[in-house]
Amino acid sequence: MEKQYKIIIIGSGPAGLTAAIYAARGGLEPIVISGNQPGGQLMLTSDVENFPGFDEPIKGPVLMERMRRQAERFGTRFIDESITEVDFISILLKIRTGSGGGTGANIGSTDGNLFLTESVIIATGASAIWLGLESEHRLRGKEYRRARPVMAFSLKVKM
Ligand SMILES: Cc1cc2nc3c(=O)[nH]c(=O)nc-3n(C[C@H](O)[C@H](O)[C@H](O)COP(=O)(O)OP(=O)(O)OC[C@H]3O[C@@H](n4cnc5c(N)ncnc54)[C@H](O)[C@@H]3O)c2cc1C
């Protein structure tokens, strides 16, 4: 019989890990399902300059590792799998990882791990839209900058 959890958080970016820190401190023993990008989008960047509490830039992967350790310190557990299926109709919510296809109707009969939980936080974020250039792959995470709203400050300064 599957173990029943109080809360499962889908996604391990800043939103998922913030939820995990609060849930863990609240004694809910959260599980974070990391997805195929553990740490989320900030794993792809170099200097993060707008995170409160850091007067110097911090590397995205370093920031996310620290968030993960903070969540773990309060008892969060991480599962490095992706959710492929959910059933939010039953009172006890069901989510499945792995290769399971199908619909909510046949959850429980497909491949992958099945989790039963009283509540779910979905923090699956987004994916950056890339231009498809070869150099984009090569330079990902290096010291280059995409134009984005959070860069408005430095762009303004340079004008
Ligand atoms: C190159 C780059 C640089 C950036 N720099 C900055 C910056 O300097 N400052 C700033 O404020 N913002 C920056 N951003 C934006 C910032 O990264 C995002 O706003 C932020 O990561 C969103 O956090 P999130 O937790 O909502 O989602 P995300 O970080 O997108 O995380 C989503 C999570 O959901 C998981 N997931 C998705 N589908 C599933 C599934 N089916 N099952 C399980 N898990 C799943 C993924 O694996 C991932 O862990 C940058 C983004 C990029 C791409």
The ligand as an SDF file (V2000), in Angstrom:
LIG
                    3D

 53 58  0  0  0  0  0  0  0  0999 V2000
   18.6980   32.3000  -18.2200 C   0  0  0  0  0  0  0  0  0  0  0  0
   17.7370   32.8200  -17.1710 C   0  0  0  0  0  0  0  0  0  0  0  0
   18.1760   33.7950  -16.2940 C   0  0  0  0  0  0  0  0  0  0  0  0
   17.3060   34.3110  -15.3240 C   0  0  0  0  0  0  0  0  0  0  0  0
   17.7910   35.2540  -14.4550 N   0  0  0  0  0  0  0  0  0  0  0  0
   16.9680   35.7730  -13.5130 C   0  0  0  0  0  0  0  0  0  0  0  0
   17.4620   36.7450  -12.5810 C   0  0  0  0  0  0  0  0  0  0  0  0
   18.6250   37.1320  -12.6040 O   0  0  0  0  0  0  0  0  0  0  0  0
   16.5900   37.2100  -11.6550 N   0  0  0  0  0  0  0  0  0  0  0  0
   15.2660   36.7930  -11.6170 C   0  0  0  0  0  0  0  0  0  0  0  0
   14.5340   37.2590  -10.7570 O   0  0  0  0  0  0  0  0  0  0  0  0
   14.7920   35.8580  -12.4650 N   0  0  0  0  0  0  0  0  0  0  0  0
   15.5980   35.3610  -13.4150 C   0  0  0  0  0  0  0  0  0  0  0  0
   15.1200   34.4210  -14.2940 N   0  0  0  0  0  0  0  0  0  0  0  0
   13.7240   34.0050  -14.1630 C   0  0  0  0  0  0  0  0  0  0  0  0
   13.6110   32.9820  -13.0170 C   0  0  0  0  0  0  0  0  0  0  0  0
   14.5070   31.9090  -13.2740 O   0  0  0  0  0  0  0  0  0  0  0  0
   12.1770   32.4640  -12.9330 C   0  0  0  0  0  0  0  0  0  0  0  0
   11.2850   33.5670  -12.7400 O   0  0  0  0  0  0  0  0  0  0  0  0
   12.0420   31.5110  -11.7600 C   0  0  0  0  0  0  0  0  0  0  0  0
   12.9590   30.4310  -11.8870 O   0  0  0  0  0  0  0  0  0  0  0  0
   10.6170   30.9550  -11.6720 C   0  0  0  0  0  0  0  0  0  0  0  0
   10.6050   30.0960  -10.5690 O   0  0  0  0  0  0  0  0  0  0  0  0
    9.5440   28.9370  -10.4040 P   0  0  0  0  0  0  0  0  0  0  0  0
    9.8820   28.1910   -9.1690 O   0  0  0  0  0  0  0  0  0  0  0  0
    8.1730   29.4960  -10.5570 O   0  0  0  0  0  0  0  0  0  0  0  0
    9.7100   27.9780  -11.6760 O   0  0  0  0  0  0  0  0  0  0  0  0
   10.9620   27.3520  -12.4120 P   0  0  0  0  0  0  0  0  0  0  0  0
   12.2520   27.9080  -11.9650 O   0  0  0  0  0  0  0  0  0  0  0  0
   10.5980   27.4260  -13.8590 O   0  0  0  0  0  0  0  0  0  0  0  0
   10.9240   25.8260  -11.9310 O   0  0  0  0  0  0  0  0  0  0  0  0
    9.9480   24.9410  -12.4030 C   0  0  0  0  0  0  0  0  0  0  0  0
   10.1850   23.5980  -11.7540 C   0  0  0  0  0  0  0  0  0  0  0  0
    9.0830   22.7500  -12.0850 O   0  0  0  0  0  0  0  0  0  0  0  0
    9.5890   21.4760  -12.4140 C   0  0  0  0  0  0  0  0  0  0  0  0
    8.6250   20.7710  -13.2360 N   0  0  0  0  0  0  0  0  0  0  0  0
    8.0790   21.1450  -14.4300 C   0  0  0  0  0  0  0  0  0  0  0  0
    7.2510   20.1840  -14.8800 N   0  0  0  0  0  0  0  0  0  0  0  0
    7.2580   19.2010  -13.9360 C   0  0  0  0  0  0  0  0  0  0  0  0
    6.6220   17.9390  -13.8170 C   0  0  0  0  0  0  0  0  0  0  0  0
    5.7810   17.4810  -14.7590 N   0  0  0  0  0  0  0  0  0  0  0  0
    6.8620   17.1810  -12.7180 N   0  0  0  0  0  0  0  0  0  0  0  0
    7.6910   17.6270  -11.7400 C   0  0  0  0  0  0  0  0  0  0  0  0
    8.3140   18.8170  -11.8030 N   0  0  0  0  0  0  0  0  0  0  0  0
    8.1100   19.5720  -12.8890 C   0  0  0  0  0  0  0  0  0  0  0  0
   10.9280   21.7510  -13.1150 C   0  0  0  0  0  0  0  0  0  0  0  0
   11.7630   20.6040  -13.0940 O   0  0  0  0  0  0  0  0  0  0  0  0
   11.4500   22.8860  -12.2440 C   0  0  0  0  0  0  0  0  0  0  0  0
   12.1340   22.3560  -11.1340 O   0  0  0  0  0  0  0  0  0  0  0  0
   15.9580   33.8650  -15.2480 C   0  0  0  0  0  0  0  0  0  0  0  0
   15.5200   32.8700  -16.1380 C   0  0  0  0  0  0  0  0  0  0  0  0
   16.3930   32.3420  -17.0660 C   0  0  0  0  0  0  0  0  0  0  0  0
   15.9280   31.2470  -17.9910 C   0  0  0  0  0  0  0  0  0  0  0  0
  1  2  1  0
  2  3  1  0
  2 52  2  0
  3  4  2  0
  4  5  1  0
  4 50  1  0
  5  6  2  0
  6  7  1  0
  6 13  1  0
  7  8  2  0
  7  9  1  0
  9 10  1  0
 10 11  2  0
 10 12  1  0
 12 13  2  0
 13 14  1  0
 14 15  1  0
 14 50  1  0
 15 16  1  0
 16 17  1  0
 16 18  1  0
 18 19  1  0
 18 20  1  0
 20 21  1  0
 20 22  1  0
 22 23  1  0
 23 24  1  0
 24 25  2  0
 24 26  1  0
 24 27  1  0
 27 28  1  0
 28 29  2  0
 28 30  1  0
 28 31  1  0
 31 32  1  0
 32 33  1  0
 33 34  1  0
 33 48  1  0
 34 35  1  0
 35 36  1  0
 35 46  1  0
 36 37  1  0
 36 45  1  0
 37 38  2  0
 38 39  1  0
 39 40  1  0
 39 45  2  0
 40 41  1  0
 40 42  2  0
 42 43  1  0
 43 44  2  0
 44 45  1  0
 46 47  1  0
 46 48  1  0
 48 49  1  0
 50 51  2  0
 51 52  1  0
 52 53  1  0
M  END
$$$$
